[in-house]
Amino acid sequence: MSNTILHINSSGRKNGSLTRQVSEKLVEQLKNSESQVIQRDLVTGLPFIDEQWIGANFTDPEQRKAPQKEALEFSDSLVKELQSANQIVIASPIYNFSIPAVLKAWVDLVARARLTFQYTENGPEGLLKNKTAYLVMASGGVPIGSEMDLATKYLVQVLGFIGITNVKIIDATTIEEDSKELIELD
């Protein structure tokens, strides 16, 4: 079966990052012979949304002028990556009780009305259905899933908002170094 995996790394550490190591193992476990893996390393930085981006985003797509299309071009490419993936692996350390700023920037760029969610008379509805997300989380002092863990709760909320409700949480701090299987595949 064809499988597209979007692998997102957000740790500021390239070397020695537990979330990077565990998420790599997870991607290897999820892959099959027909898998395509899209790598998105956020450590290189992402633009923050600004007034030009907001104005372009709230302009009807058919009415956008060239500078508005250009302002949304990178965001559009991130959304396409997310739309094309049926499995998303997000590797995130917890920094100061939350996610790294660069991961928040990614969230801002992909949470797009008409593309990843829509407003209905019953409230917002996520448009990215039938996907599975894996959150590979690590923290040096905040236990994953505890009251102090705002990062995992936030990511689950955001993913649900855009329609991804099948979310599996992996506490990278509990993974044995020689562990082969990180999750039970369906």
Secondary structure, DSSP 8 states (H G I E B T S, - for coil): --EEEEEEE--S-SSS-HHHHHHHHHHHHH--TTEEEEEEEGGG------HHHHHHHTS-GGG--HHHHHHHHHHHHHHHHHHH-SEEEEEEE-BTTB--HHHHHHHHHH--BTTTEEEETTEEEES--S-EEEEEEE-SSS-TTSTT-HHHHHHHHHHHHTT--EEEEEEGGG--TT-S-SS---
